[in-house]
Amino acid sequence: MSLPKRVKIRLLLTKEIVQKLVTIVRQNTSIDRNRKEQVRALLHSRIKYLLVEYYYPSDKQETAVVSAIYQNECLAAEVIA
């Protein structure tokens, strides 16, 4: 059974968004506790821009941004520990 074309396109876009999101997070990672809020703000703006670029629904953007930042902080905590 094959997936409909619309679903395939959505999955490809989701995969592309996630790949770009990982790149953004890796480029803006900082261990310095003094810059924690600055890095969080920078990530917030870059992730939001990425979602707008891919026409992510505006009513779900803030939830997606908060979720991505939370996941990044959890990942950073595991890497540091």
The 8 nearest C-alpha neighbors of each residue, nearest first, counted from 0:
[[1, 2, 3, 4, 7, 6, 5, 10],
 [0, 2, 3, 4, 7, 6, 5, 8],
 [1, 3, 6, 4, 7, 0, 5, 8],
 [4, 2, 6, 5, 7, 1, 8, 0],
 [3, 5, 7, 6, 8, 2, 9, 1],
 [6, 4, 8, 7, 3, 9, 2, 10],
 [7, 5, 9, 3, 8, 4, 10, 2],
 [6, 8, 4, 10, 9, 5, 11, 3],
 [7, 9, 11, 5, 6, 10, 12, 4],
 [8, 10, 6, 12, 7, 11, 13, 5],
 [11, 9, 13, 7, 12, 8, 14, 6],
 [12, 10, 14, 8, 13, 9, 15, 7],
 [13, 11, 15, 9, 14, 10, 16, 8],
 [14, 12, 10, 16, 15, 11, 9, 17],
 [13, 15, 11, 17, 12, 16, 10, 18],
 [14, 16, 12, 18, 13, 17, 11, 19],
 [17, 15, 13, 19, 18, 14, 20, 12],
 [18, 16, 20, 14, 19, 15, 21, 13],
 [19, 17, 15, 21, 20, 16, 14, 22],
 [18, 20, 22, 16, 21, 17, 23, 15],
 [19, 21, 17, 23, 22, 18, 16, 24],
 [22, 20, 24, 18, 19, 23, 25, 17],
 [21, 23, 19, 25, 20, 24, 26, 18],
 [24, 22, 20, 26, 21, 25, 19, 27],
 [23, 25, 21, 27, 26, 22, 28, 20],
 [26, 24, 22, 27, 28, 23, 21, 20],
 [27, 25, 23, 24, 28, 22, 21, 29],
 [28, 26, 24, 25, 23, 29, 38, 42],
 [27, 29, 25, 26, 24, 30, 38, 75],
 [28, 30, 31, 27, 38, 34, 35, 32],
 [29, 31, 32, 28, 35, 34, 75, 79],
 [30, 32, 33, 29, 34, 35, 28, 38],
 [33, 31, 35, 34, 30, 29, 36, 38],
 [34, 32, 31, 35, 36, 37, 30, 29],
 [33, 35, 37, 32, 31, 36, 38, 29],
 [36, 34, 32, 38, 37, 33, 39, 31],
 [35, 37, 39, 38, 34, 40, 33, 32],
 [38, 36, 40, 34, 39, 35, 41, 33],
 [37, 39, 41, 35, 40, 36, 42, 34],
 [38, 40, 36, 42, 37, 41, 43, 35],
 [41, 39, 43, 37, 38, 42, 36, 44],
 [40, 42, 38, 44, 43, 39, 37, 45],
 [43, 41, 39, 45, 40, 44, 46, 38],
 [44, 42, 40, 46, 41, 45, 39, 47],
 [43, 45, 47, 41, 42, 46, 48, 40],
 [46, 44, 48, 42, 47, 43, 49, 41],
 [47, 45, 49, 43, 48, 44, 42, 64],
 [46, 48, 44, 50, 49, 45, 43, 51],
 [47, 49, 45, 51, 46, 50, 52, 44],
 [50, 48, 52, 46, 47, 51, 45, 53],
 [51, 49, 55, 47, 53, 52, 48, 54],
 [50, 52, 54, 48, 53, 49, 55, 47],
 [51, 53, 49, 50, 54, 48, 55, 47],
 [54, 52, 50, 51, 55, 49, 16, 12],
 [55, 53, 51, 52, 56, 50, 57, 49],
 [54, 56, 50, 53, 51, 57, 60, 59],
 [57, 55, 58, 59, 54, 60, 51, 50],
 [56, 58, 60, 59, 55, 51, 61, 54],
 [57, 59, 56, 60, 61, 62, 55, 63],
 [60, 58, 57, 62, 56, 61, 63, 55],
 [61, 59, 63, 57, 62, 58, 64, 56],
 [60, 62, 64, 63, 59, 65, 58, 47],
 [61, 63, 65, 60, 64, 59, 66, 58],
 [62, 64, 66, 60, 61, 65, 67, 59],
 [65, 63, 61, 67, 66, 62, 60, 68],
 [66, 64, 68, 62, 67, 63, 69, 61],
 [65, 67, 63, 69, 64, 68, 62, 70],
 [68, 66, 64, 70, 69, 65, 63, 71],
 [67, 69, 71, 65, 70, 66, 64, 72],
 [70, 68, 66, 72, 71, 67, 65, 73],
 [71, 69, 73, 67, 68, 72, 74, 66],
 [70, 72, 68, 74, 69, 73, 75, 67],
 [73, 71, 75, 69, 74, 70, 76, 68],
 [74, 72, 70, 76, 75, 71, 69, 77],
 [73, 75, 71, 77, 72, 76, 70, 78],
 [76, 74, 72, 78, 77, 73, 71, 79],
 [75, 77, 73, 79, 74, 78, 80, 72],
 [78, 76, 74, 80, 75, 79, 73, 72],
 [77, 79, 75, 76, 80, 74, 73, 72],
 [80, 78, 76, 77, 75, 30, 74, 73],
 [79, 77, 78, 76, 75, 74, 73, 30]]
